[in-house]
């Protein structure tokens, strides 16, 4: 459920002196820069987690540590997997151990959380059916994704093709391992992103700390937010042939024929065939062949006609709630 986080820990150099050189040796691709003021910066990585450190240039003592990145990518090399409570605690403990700093009380300032749905239809079908969310500022459609966001962009809802996203990242040299048994699946990712003060969006009085992410109380609250938000998303029934027809048949002509059948209707198409002469020696055989093809086409159309995607996804919510919570 927990994916990308950003959290910072304020450190008192007088009470807990930590040398920036000690931390530099613990990071990958460590780079130190010093500004014109008395502030210096150390940036580096722990696996895929970006670590940004603020320190006093004069004393080289650390006063703030910020970590940013995906917990499941850190643990499993991909974010197809859903982190359990124990997985999230392992993530926190691993970061703390690698830095030799207890990060439990780090304040979470950005939080992405969501669910992966294994679905039967092509992802563009689901994207096309999602029409928006009440009082949202902007809705952005792409072929395999839709993002609904506020004007400030501090809060967003998104659905996208998870397998394609990972494949695209791999082409851009951000290598992630996909388990072989998942490569042929269609995975629809549903995600909520809080970019600023997530505790206020969750109506909590106090800031969320890193250790809270492994608590059952917060996990249940995040799941409830995902469900209640989903219930208010506008999703239409698919009352027309969609891309999966073309994909399953392998022919664009079949897809276009189904569009025509949907708009004209089966009976009208039959009547049109009856009235045609075709300019052949035996038009009755031609009509019989075309009617047989039309009947086959109609059976395909009925299979996908009036598909209620909301009901399908709500059923998957129920299954995930039982297994995850």
Secondary structure, 3 states (H helix, E strand, C coil): CEEEEEEEEECCCCCCCCEHHHHHCCCEEEEEEECCCCEEEEEEEECCEEEEEEEECCCCEEEEEEEEEEHHHHHHCCCCCCCCHHHHHHHHHHHHHHHCCCCCCCEEEEEEEEEEEEECCCHHHHHHHEEEECCCCEEEEECCEEEEECCCCCEEEEEEEHHHHHHHHHHCCCCCCCCHHHCCCEEEEEEEEECCCHHHHCCCCCCCEHHHHHCHHHHHHHHHHHHHHHHHEEECCECCCCHHHHHHHCCHHHHHHHHHHHHHCHHHHHHHHHHCCCCCCCHHHHHHHHHHHHHHHHHHHHHHCCECHHHHHHHHHHHHHHHHC
